[in-house]
């Protein structure tokens, strides 16, 4: 039909929707071939081979296209040769090009290029050829082709392609001058992997682990994401940088849109390459990550602490999180799955209050600038044993507090006191002005009902914590009541506070009434 343009459009759509589909790149290569776009054809065939290295038919087609691109003079001859001879021709031509680039001496009388004084220089020229995709495409599944190429690569590289550092040449020179000198350990060099080790005896094509290092943590990329400006980082590293400023850590390009959308899609190509060719390093990297997550998941040691306000069990505690250190802390709580952190007050000398409340995150709403509103609720009390810092925020070793159980006559007395103080609390709350009640209800919600069993919750009745949260108390008094482990003591404290507040309210009302009578 020769409808190459529509076919190319359809193939482009398939490649965009399924970039790892070999058939899509193959069809795109055929459409491009019909349009005469040879270089793009070669690129698509290389995609096919990267996705499916065992496809011999694509290898042959790639060989033909390579001849058209790199050696156009041999195109007509190439068409009539057998596959084995085609590879030999391509190899011979390649050899001639390598000689012309690698040797600087003029031709001698026999027409052959003069050899270099140092034989290793020639092998270095061909070493790059051997460690390339081109070597893989020369039909090396055939033994005779392999022998042809081996003839121009007499010295097999022992380490493959490796990034050269300024100290490498000096180390090599010192090693040659001092035969007894101990070479560097393998662990000190950049670890590399054979990209074609699974192809059954194919030549080595090595990659350097440093090519896949995150520029922020200097470790192997884990969950790699690429910014609109083209830089790739670990997801966690990029998020931490964006907590401080909406710019690329390397080129400082504005990333406000990425921060607002939170569209951190994993870079599939980098992830696939790491998974396939650096599996051992990836396993080690994942093990380190899992160990970090396990450490962060501990709810008794190094528990993250938000130093801000007073919190009580069963009482909602909404928070506006905007500081970078607390953004990181909340994100880690969500990633580990615990969704919990402690809330403590700040003290002048100790840094943290002795008692605190463990909060559980119910919902997190993130704003375009990276800040968020966290809906949390108190679940239990704890006492701080020791505290320290981690990545800017406070952490603490804690022990949880529970109420001591009462039995016998003490339990009956506790039940009677519980019912009495509950009724006293309800009476006080209903006596408040309407606007005050509305403000309390909008922030703390409805007052919980009286529980039939006052000791059913290890932290005590929910209504008692609700009334403590809404009472106009100093933080020191609230903190003292929070640390009590006897429900009877807390109920008696609430009763005394309600009596004092009720007296003040009554005296204030009497004063207002007397002024009105005088007027």
C-alpha positions as CSV (number, residue, x, y, z in Angstrom):
1,X,0.0,0.0,0.0
2,X,3.0,2.3,0.6
3,X,1.1,4.3,3.2
4,X,4.2,4.9,5.3
5,X,3.2,8.2,6.9
6,X,0.0,6.8,8.5
7,X,1.8,3.7,9.5
8,X,4.5,5.8,11.1
9,X,1.9,7.8,13.0
10,X,0.2,4.6,14.3
11,X,3.6,3.2,15.3
12,X,4.5,6.4,17.1
13,X,1.3,6.1,19.1
14,X,2.0,2.5,20.0
15,X,5.5,3.4,21.1
16,X,4.3,6.2,23.3
17,X,1.6,4.1,25.0
18,X,3.8,0.9,25.3
19,X,7.5,2.0,25.1
20,X,8.7,-1.5,26.1
21,X,6.8,-3.3,23.2
22,X,9.4,-4.7,20.8
23,X,6.8,-5.1,18.0
24,X,5.9,-1.4,18.1
25,X,9.5,-0.3,17.5
26,X,9.9,-2.9,14.8
27,X,6.9,-1.6,12.9
28,X,8.1,2.0,13.3
29,X,11.5,1.0,11.9
30,X,9.8,-0.6,8.8
31,X,7.7,2.6,8.2
32,X,10.8,4.8,8.6
33,X,12.6,2.5,6.1
34,X,9.9,3.1,3.6
35,X,10.3,6.8,4.0
36,X,14.1,6.6,3.6
37,X,15.0,7.8,7.1
38,X,17.8,5.4,7.6
39,X,19.4,6.8,10.7
40,X,16.1,6.7,12.5
41,X,15.5,3.1,11.3
42,X,18.8,2.1,13.0
43,X,17.8,3.8,16.2
44,X,14.5,1.8,16.3
45,X,16.3,-1.4,15.6
46,X,18.6,-0.7,18.5
47,X,15.6,-0.2,20.7
48,X,14.3,-3.6,19.6
49,X,17.6,-5.3,20.4
50,X,17.8,-3.6,23.8
51,X,14.4,-5.0,24.6
52,X,14.9,-8.4,23.0
53,X,18.6,-9.2,22.5
54,X,17.8,-12.7,21.2
55,X,16.0,-11.6,18.0
56,X,18.3,-12.7,15.2
57,X,16.1,-11.3,12.4
58,X,16.4,-7.8,13.9
59,X,20.1,-8.3,14.2
60,X,20.4,-9.0,10.5
61,X,18.2,-6.0,9.5
62,X,20.3,-3.8,11.8
63,X,23.5,-5.0,10.1
64,X,22.1,-4.0,6.7
65,X,21.1,-0.6,8.0
66,X,24.5,0.0,9.6
67,X,26.2,-0.7,6.3
68,X,23.9,1.9,4.6
69,X,24.6,4.5,7.4
70,X,28.3,4.0,8.0
71,X,29.6,2.4,4.8
72,X,27.4,3.6,1.9
73,X,30.0,2.5,-0.7
74,X,29.5,-1.1,0.1
75,X,25.7,-1.0,0.0
76,X,25.2,-2.7,-3.4
77,X,27.8,-5.3,-2.8
78,X,26.3,-6.1,0.6
79,X,22.9,-7.0,-0.7
80,X,24.2,-10.1,-2.5
81,X,26.4,-11.6,0.2
82,X,25.6,-14.4,2.7
83,X,25.0,-13.4,6.3
84,X,28.4,-14.8,7.3
85,X,30.2,-12.8,4.5
86,X,28.2,-9.7,5.3
87,X,29.5,-9.8,8.9
88,X,33.0,-10.3,7.6
89,X,32.7,-7.3,5.2
90,X,31.4,-5.1,7.9
91,X,34.2,-6.2,10.3
92,X,36.9,-5.7,7.7
93,X,35.6,-2.2,6.9
94,X,35.4,-1.5,10.6
95,X,39.0,-2.6,10.9
96,X,40.1,-0.3,8.1
97,X,38.4,2.7,9.8
98,X,39.9,1.8,13.2
99,X,43.4,1.7,11.6
100,X,42.9,5.0,9.8
101,X,41.9,6.7,13.1
102,X,44.3,4.9,15.4
103,X,47.6,5.1,13.4
104,X,49.3,8.3,12.6
105,X,52.1,7.0,10.4
106,X,51.9,7.2,6.6
107,X,51.5,4.1,4.4
108,X,54.6,2.2,3.5
109,X,55.5,0.9,0.1
110,X,53.2,-2.1,0.4
111,X,50.2,0.1,1.1
112,X,49.9,-0.9,4.7
113,X,49.7,1.6,7.5
114,X,52.7,1.8,9.7
115,X,52.4,0.2,13.1
116,X,52.6,2.2,16.4
117,X,55.7,2.0,18.4
118,X,53.6,0.8,21.4
119,X,51.5,-2.3,20.5
120,X,49.1,-1.5,23.3
121,X,48.0,1.7,21.6
122,X,46.3,-0.3,18.8
123,X,44.5,-2.6,21.2
124,X,43.2,0.5,23.0
125,X,41.7,1.8,19.8
126,X,39.9,-1.5,19.2
127,X,38.9,-1.9,22.8
128,X,36.2,0.7,22.4
129,X,34.9,-1.1,19.4
130,X,34.8,-4.4,21.2
131,X,32.9,-2.9,24.1
132,X,30.1,-1.5,22.1
133,X,26.7,-2.4,20.7
134,X,28.3,-2.6,17.3
135,X,30.3,-5.7,18.2
136,X,27.1,-7.4,19.4
137,X,25.4,-6.6,16.1
138,X,28.1,-8.2,13.9
139,X,26.4,-11.6,13.9
140,X,28.5,-13.1,16.6
141,X,26.2,-16.0,17.0
142,X,28.3,-17.4,14.1
143,X,31.7,-18.7,15.1
144,X,33.4,-17.7,11.9
145,X,32.3,-14.1,12.4
146,X,33.6,-14.1,15.9
147,X,37.0,-15.3,14.7
148,X,37.1,-12.6,12.1
149,X,36.6,-9.9,14.7
150,X,38.9,-11.5,17.2
151,X,41.7,-11.2,14.6
152,X,41.5,-7.4,14.9
153,X,41.1,-7.4,18.7
154,X,44.2,-9.4,19.7
155,X,44.2,-8.3,23.3
156,X,41.1,-8.9,25.3
157,X,40.4,-6.0,27.8
158,X,40.4,-7.2,31.4
159,X,38.3,-4.4,32.8
160,X,36.2,-3.1,29.9
161,X,35.1,0.5,29.6
162,X,35.8,2.4,32.8
163,X,35.5,6.0,33.8
164,X,39.0,7.4,33.9
165,X,40.0,9.5,36.9
166,X,43.1,11.7,37.2
167,X,44.8,9.4,39.6
168,X,44.4,6.3,37.5
169,X,47.3,7.0,35.2
170,X,49.6,7.8,38.1
171,X,48.6,4.6,39.9
172,X,49.3,2.6,36.7
173,X,52.7,4.3,36.3
174,X,53.7,3.7,39.9
175,X,52.7,0.1,39.6
176,X,54.9,-0.4,36.5
177,X,57.8,1.3,38.1
178,X,57.5,-0.7,41.3
179,X,56.8,-4.4,40.6
180,X,56.4,-5.2,44.3
181,X,53.8,-2.6,44.9
182,X,50.4,-3.9,45.9
183,X,47.6,-2.8,43.5
184,X,44.4,-1.3,44.7
185,X,41.7,-3.6,45.9
186,X,38.8,-4.4,43.7
187,X,36.5,-2.9,46.2
188,X,38.2,0.5,45.7
189,X,37.5,0.6,42.0
190,X,34.1,1.5,40.5
191,X,32.0,-1.7,40.4
192,X,31.0,-2.7,36.9
193,X,28.7,-5.3,35.3
194,X,28.7,-7.1,32.0
195,X,25.6,-6.0,30.1
196,X,25.7,-9.0,27.7
197,X,26.6,-11.7,30.3
198,X,23.2,-13.3,29.7
199,X,23.7,-13.6,26.0
200,X,25.7,-16.8,26.1
201,X,29.4,-15.9,25.6
202,X,28.9,-12.6,24.0
203,X,31.8,-10.1,24.4
204,X,31.8,-7.8,27.5
205,X,29.9,-4.5,27.4
206,X,30.4,-3.0,30.8
207,X,28.7,-0.2,32.6
208,X,29.9,1.8,35.5
209,X,27.7,1.9,38.7
210,X,28.7,5.5,39.1
211,X,26.7,6.3,35.9
212,X,23.6,5.4,37.9
213,X,24.5,7.3,41.1
214,X,22.2,9.9,42.6
215,X,23.9,13.2,42.7
216,X,22.4,14.0,46.1
217,X,22.9,10.8,48.2
218,X,25.8,9.5,46.1
219,X,24.3,6.0,46.2
220,X,22.7,3.9,43.5
221,X,19.4,5.4,42.2
222,X,16.4,4.0,44.0
223,X,13.0,4.8,42.6
224,X,14.6,7.1,40.0
225,X,12.6,10.2,38.9
226,X,13.6,12.7,36.2
227,X,12.9,16.4,36.5
228,X,11.5,18.4,33.5
229,X,15.1,19.8,33.2
230,X,16.4,16.3,32.6
231,X,18.2,15.5,35.9
232,X,17.6,12.1,37.6
233,X,17.5,11.6,41.3
234,X,16.2,9.2,43.9
235,X,12.5,10.0,44.7
236,X,13.2,10.5,48.4
237,X,16.2,12.7,47.7
238,X,14.3,15.0,45.3
239,X,11.4,15.3,47.7
240,X,13.7,16.4,50.5
241,X,15.3,19.0,48.3
242,X,11.9,20.4,47.2
243,X,11.0,20.7,50.9
244,X,13.5,23.6,51.1
245,X,13.1,25.2,47.7
246,X,11.2,24.5,44.5
247,X,14.3,24.3,42.3
248,X,16.3,21.6,40.7
249,X,19.2,20.8,43.0
250,X,21.7,20.8,40.1
251,X,20.7,23.5,37.5
252,X,18.3,25.5,39.8
253,X,15.5,25.5,37.2
254,X,12.1,26.3,38.6
255,X,10.1,23.1,39.6
256,X,7.0,24.8,41.1
257,X,4.7,23.0,38.7
258,X,6.2,19.6,39.5
259,X,5.9,20.3,43.2
260,X,2.3,21.4,42.8
261,X,1.3,18.4,40.8
262,X,3.3,15.9,42.8
263,X,3.6,14.0,39.6
264,X,6.8,12.0,40.5
265,X,6.7,9.3,37.9
266,X,9.4,6.7,38.0
267,X,11.9,6.8,35.1
268,X,11.2,3.4,33.6
269,X,14.3,3.2,31.4
270,X,16.7,3.9,34.3
271,X,14.8,1.5,36.5
272,X,14.9,-1.3,33.9
273,X,18.6,-0.8,33.2
274,X,19.5,-0.9,36.9
275,X,17.2,-4.0,37.5
276,X,18.7,-5.8,34.6
277,X,22.4,-5.0,34.7
278,X,23.0,-3.9,38.3
279,X,20.9,-6.5,40.1
280,X,23.4,-7.1,42.9
281,X,23.9,-3.4,43.6
282,X,20.1,-2.9,43.5
283,X,19.6,-5.7,46.0
284,X,22.1,-4.1,48.4
285,X,20.5,-0.7,47.9
286,X,17.0,-2.1,48.6
287,X,18.3,-3.9,51.7
288,X,19.7,-0.6,53.0
289,X,16.4,1.1,52.3
290,X,14.4,-1.7,54.0
291,X,16.7,-1.4,57.1
292,X,16.1,2.3,57.2
293,X,12.3,1.8,56.9
294,X,12.4,-0.8,59.7
295,X,14.4,1.5,61.9
296,X,11.9,4.4,61.2
297,X,9.0,2.1,62.0
298,X,10.0,1.5,65.6
299,X,7.3,3.0,67.8
300,X,9.3,2.8,71.1
301,X,12.8,3.9,70.0
302,X,13.7,7.0,68.0
303,X,10.0,7.9,67.7
304,X,9.5,11.1,65.6
305,X,8.3,13.9,67.8
306,X,6.4,17.0,66.7
307,X,7.2,19.8,69.2
308,X,4.2,22.1,69.1
309,X,1.1,21.9,71.2
310,X,-0.8,19.8,73.8
311,X,-2.5,16.7,72.6
312,X,-4.7,14.2,74.3
313,X,-5.9,10.6,73.6
314,X,-9.1,10.3,71.4
315,X,-9.1,14.1,70.8
316,X,-8.6,15.4,67.2
317,X,-5.4,17.4,66.6
318,X,-5.2,19.1,63.1
319,X,-1.8,20.5,62.2
320,X,-0.5,22.8,59.5
321,X,2.9,21.5,58.5
322,X,5.1,23.8,56.5
323,X,8.7,23.5,58.0
324,X,11.0,21.3,55.8
325,X,12.0,19.1,58.8
326,X,8.3,18.3,59.7
327,X,7.4,17.8,56.0
328,X,10.1,15.1,56.0
329,X,8.9,13.6,59.3
330,X,5.2,13.4,58.1
331,X,6.2,11.9,54.8
332,X,8.3,9.2,56.5
333,X,5.4,8.3,58.8
334,X,3.3,7.7,55.8
335,X,6.0,5.8,53.9
336,X,6.7,3.4,56.8
337,X,2.9,2.7,57.2
338,X,2.9,3.4,60.9
339,X,1.2,6.8,60.3
340,X,2.2,7.7,63.9
341,X,4.3,10.3,65.6
342,X,4.5,11.9,69.1
343,X,3.4,15.3,70.2
344,X,5.2,17.1,73.0
345,X,5.5,20.5,74.4
346,X,8.7,22.5,74.3
347,X,10.5,23.2,77.6
348,X,13.2,25.7,78.2
349,X,15.8,23.4,79.8
350,X,15.0,19.8,78.8
351,X,14.0,20.6,75.2
352,X,11.0,18.3,75.4
353,X,8.2,17.8,78.0
354,X,8.4,14.7,80.1
355,X,5.0,13.5,78.9
356,X,3.4,13.4,75.4
357,X,0.7,11.9,73.3
358,X,1.0,9.6,70.3
359,X,-0.9,10.8,67.3
360,X,-2.2,8.8,64.4
361,X,-2.5,10.4,60.9
362,X,-6.0,10.1,59.4
363,X,-5.5,12.3,56.3
364,X,-2.9,14.5,54.7
365,X,-3.9,17.3,52.3
366,X,-0.9,18.8,50.4
367,X,-0.9,22.3,49.0
368,X,0.9,23.5,45.8
369,X,3.7,25.1,47.8
370,X,4.5,21.7,49.5
371,X,2.9,22.5,52.9
372,X,0.1,20.3,54.1
373,X,-2.7,20.0,56.6
374,X,-2.5,16.9,58.7
375,X,-5.6,15.5,60.3
376,X,-4.5,13.5,63.3
377,X,-6.0,12.1,66.5
378,X,-4.5,11.1,69.8
379,X,-4.4,7.4,70.6
380,X,-2.1,6.9,73.7
381,X,0.1,8.6,76.2
382,X,3.8,8.1,76.8
383,X,6.8,9.2,78.9
384,X,10.0,10.4,77.3
385,X,13.0,8.4,78.4
386,X,15.6,10.2,76.2
387,X,15.6,12.3,73.1
388,X,17.8,13.3,70.2
389,X,17.7,14.7,66.7
390,X,17.3,13.0,63.3
391,X,17.5,15.0,60.1
392,X,16.4,18.2,61.8
393,X,13.4,16.9,63.8
394,X,13.3,15.5,67.3
395,X,13.1,11.8,68.1
396,X,12.7,10.1,71.5
397,X,12.8,6.7,73.2
398,X,9.5,6.4,75.0
399,X,7.4,4.1,77.3
400,X,3.7,4.0,77.0
401,X,1.4,4.9,80.0
402,X,-1.8,3.0,80.9
403,X,-4.2,3.5,83.8
404,X,-4.0,1.2,86.8
405,X,-7.0,-1.0,87.2
406,X,-9.3,-0.7,90.2
407,X,-11.2,-3.6,91.7
408,X,-13.7,-4.3,94.5
409,X,-14.9,-1.3,96.6
410,X,-12.4,1.0,94.9
411,X,-14.0,0.2,91.5
412,X,-17.5,1.0,92.8
413,X,-16.3,4.3,94.2
414,X,-14.6,5.0,90.9
415,X,-17.8,4.3,88.9
416,X,-19.8,6.7,91.1
417,X,-17.2,9.4,90.8
418,X,-17.0,8.9,87.0
419,X,-20.8,9.4,86.5
420,X,-20.8,12.4,88.8
421,X,-18.0,14.2,87.1
422,X,-19.5,13.5,83.7
423,X,-22.8,15.1,84.6
424,X,-20.9,18.1,86.1
425,X,-18.9,18.5,82.8
426,X,-22.1,18.4,80.7
427,X,-23.7,21.0,82.9
428,X,-20.7,23.3,82.6
429,X,-20.5,23.0,78.8
430,X,-24.2,23.6,78.2
431,X,-23.9,26.8,80.4
432,X,-21.4,28.4,78.1
433,X,-22.5,31.1,75.6
434,X,-23.6,29.9,72.2
435,X,-20.7,31.4,70.3
436,X,-18.2,29.7,72.6
437,X,-19.9,26.3,72.2
438,X,-19.9,26.7,68.5
439,X,-16.1,27.4,68.4
440,X,-15.4,24.5,70.7
441,X,-17.5,22.1,68.6
442,X,-16.0,23.3,65.3
443,X,-12.4,22.6,66.6
444,X,-12.8,19.6,68.9
445,X,-16.0,18.0,67.6
446,X,-18.9,16.7,69.8
447,X,-18.3,15.7,73.4
448,X,-18.1,11.9,73.5
449,X,-20.8,10.0,75.4
450,X,-20.4,8.5,78.8
451,X,-18.9,5.0,78.7
452,X,-20.7,2.3,80.7
453,X,-17.3,0.8,81.7
454,X,-14.9,3.6,82.8
455,X,-11.8,1.3,82.7
456,X,-12.5,-0.1,79.2
457,X,-9.9,2.2,77.6
458,X,-6.3,1.9,78.9
459,X,-6.0,5.7,78.7
460,X,-9.4,6.3,80.4
461,X,-12.8,7.6,79.2
462,X,-12.8,9.6,76.0
463,X,-15.0,12.3,77.4
464,X,-12.6,13.1,80.2
465,X,-9.8,13.9,77.7
466,X,-12.2,16.0,75.6
467,X,-13.2,18.1,78.6
468,X,-9.5,18.5,79.5
469,X,-8.8,19.8,76.0
470,X,-11.5,22.4,76.1
471,X,-11.0,23.6,79.6
472,X,-9.1,26.9,79.9
473,X,-6.1,25.5,81.7
474,X,-2.4,26.3,81.6
475,X,-0.2,23.9,79.8
476,X,1.7,23.0,82.9
477,X,-1.6,21.8,84.5
478,X,-2.7,19.9,81.4
479,X,0.7,18.2,81.3
480,X,0.5,17.1,84.9
481,X,-2.9,15.6,84.4
482,X,-1.8,13.9,81.2
483,X,0.9,12.0,83.2
484,X,-1.5,10.7,85.8
485,X,-1.9,6.9,85.7
486,X,-4.9,6.8,88.1
487,X,-8.3,7.6,86.6
488,X,-9.6,8.6,90.1
489,X,-6.9,11.3,90.4
490,X,-7.8,12.7,86.9
491,X,-11.5,12.8,87.7
492,X,-10.9,14.5,91.0
493,X,-8.7,17.1,89.2
494,X,-11.4,17.7,86.6
495,X,-14.0,18.2,89.4
496,X,-11.8,20.7,91.2
497,X,-11.2,22.7,88.0
498,X,-14.9,22.7,87.1
499,X,-15.8,24.0,90.6
500,X,-13.3,26.8,90.3
501,X,-14.4,27.8,86.8
502,X,-18.1,27.6,87.7
503,X,-17.6,29.9,90.7
504,X,-15.7,32.4,88.6
505,X,-18.5,32.3,85.9
506,X,-21.2,32.8,88.6
507,X,-19.4,35.7,90.3
508,X,-18.8,37.3,86.9
509,X,-22.5,36.9,86.1
510,X,-23.6,38.3,89.4
511,X,-21.3,41.3,88.8
512,X,-22.9,41.9,85.4
513,X,-26.4,41.6,86.9
514,X,-25.7,44.1,89.7
515,X,-24.3,46.6,87.2
516,X,-27.5,46.3,85.1
517,X,-29.7,46.9,88.2
518,X,-27.6,50.0,89.1
519,X,-28.0,51.4,85.6
